Amino acid sequence: MEDKMESENLIIRKSVFDDCEIFTKWEQQDYVKEFLTINKERTYEEVVREFITREQDPSKEQYTIILKNKGPIGRVYLSNISREFDFIDITRIYIGEKKYLGKGYGRECMEVLLDYCFNELKMERVTLDHYTGNLAGNLYLKLGFKYEGIMRHSAKKDCKYYDLHLMSMLREEYKNIQIVKSN
């Protein structure tokens, strides 16, 4: 488990308990909740309970996205980490500070995460999913993810079911993208 990853503008560090307060603030914002499986009435207690449960599970990792010289701006949650099958899921990633949306930090974070998944953890397959209408799907395509299909009614939020679009990237695809980028 990596404690800290770094890029030009970001530090992505292991989340700590004190981050739960800012996670709660972000996860009560409509612009964060819109495309995530987070119920309307998100409480601090729910965030804490979820954080503690995830910390006890070796198949899950939680990170806080820090903008250098500014502070926390977002969150990452990795799950279904299988060392046996070399598989990982980027389950939740968001920029929580509204003023930093649309500035490329989500892409920069994803590039760091992909490097971590494929080069550090030696994963064969990285997956993620997104809600219908979430423009992040376009970013994932640009990064090299491929659509696998629609997982019908696989998310439940505020007592309503939602379809999720499943995407994946394989190690070979990631390597090929890195070769093209370096030329």
N, C-alpha and C positions, 0 to 999 in steps of 0.2 A: 504494500500500500504506500503510495506516494504521499508525503506530507505537504509538498508544495510543488507547483508547476509554474513556469514563468514564460512570458512572451514580452514583446516590446512594451506594451502598455499595461499588461495585466499580471497579477499574481493570483493563482488559483490555489488556495490553501485549504487544508483539511478544516472542515467546520468545527467550531467549538460551541459548547452549551450557550455561552453568552450571545451567539449569533441568532438564537431562537427569537429574541426580541425583535430584531430587524426583519427576520423572515416573516414574523407575524404581521408587521407593518406592511411589508410588500404584498403578502398573500391576502390582504384585505382590500387591495386595490383592484378595481375592475379590469384595468389594462393588463394585469398579471393573471388574474383568474380566468379571463375570457377563454383562453385556449388550453387551460390546464384543468385537471380533475381535482378542483378545490371547491368545496361547497361555499355558498354565500356567507354563512356565519362562521368564519374561520377564527378560532380563539387561540390565545397564547398557550393554553393548556393542551390543545390538540397538537399544536406545533411541537411543543416540548415532548409529549408522549410519543409522537411519531419519530422525533429526533432520537430519543433514548432507545426506542425499539430498533431503529435502523443501526445505531451504533453497536448494538449487541450481535448483529448478524454479519458474518464475514462475507456474505454475498452482496453486501451493499456498502457504498462509500458516499460520503457527503462532503461537498466542497463549497467554499464561499469565494465568489469572484471579487477581487480587489482591484480597483483602478489605482495604479501607482500614484502616490502622493495625494490621493483623494479619499480612499476608504472603500468600504464594501458597496458593490453595485449590483450583485446578483448571486444566483445560487445554482448549483449543479447537484444532481442526485443520480448516481449510477447504481444499477441493480442487476439481478440475475447473473452475477459474476460467476462463471463456471470455469474453474481451472481444469476440470476434466475434459470439457468440450471446447475450451478456448472461445468462449462466448461472453459478451457483455452487452447490456442495454443502457443507453443514455435515456433515462426515464424522465428526468425533468431538468430543464435548463431554462433560465430566464434572466433578463436584466430587470431588476426590481426598481431601480432609480429611473424615473420617467425621463429626466433630462439627458440620460445617456442612451436612450433608445435610438436606433437608426444611425448610430455612429460607427458601426462596424465591430463593436466589442463582442457581440454574440458570435460573429464569424471567427474572430480572433480566438475566442474561448473554444469554439468547436475545433479549430485547427490544433490547438494545444491538447485538447481531449483526445483527438484522433491519434496524435503522436504518442500520447500516453498509452492508449489502448493497444495500438499495433506494435509500437517499438519497446515500451517498457513492460507491459503485461503480456506481450506476445500473443494477442488474441487473433483468432482466425476470422471472427465475425463480430461486427458491431451493428446493433439495431437501434432504432428509435421509432417513434410514431408521432402523428400529429392529428389534430382535429381537422375536419373539413373546413376550408376557409382560412386556415392559418397560413399566412404568407411565409412562415419559416420553412414550409415545404420547398419553396423556390431556392432558399439558401442551401438546404440539404442536397438538392439536386446539383447545384453548382459545386458543392464540395465533393460530389461523386457518389452519393447514395443512390440506390435504385429502389423503385417501388416494387413491393412484393404483393400487395393487395390490400383489401379493406377488411379490417377486423370488425365485424358487425356487432353493435351494442357492446363493445368491450370496455367502455368507460361509463361510470355512473356519477352524476353530479346533480345535486339538489333534486334527487328522486327521478331524474330523467336519464335515459340511456343515449349514448353517442357512439357513432362509428369512429374508428381510428384508422388512419392510413399508415400501414407498416412499411418501413424502409430499412434497407440494410446496406452495408459495405463489407466486402471481403478483403482480406489481407492483400491478395494479388492486385485488386483494384486500387487499393490505397498506394501500393508500391508504384504502380503504373502512373498514377497521378503525380506522385513525388518526382518521378523521372521526368515527366513532361514539364513540371514546374522548374526543375533545375536546369533545363535546356534553354 
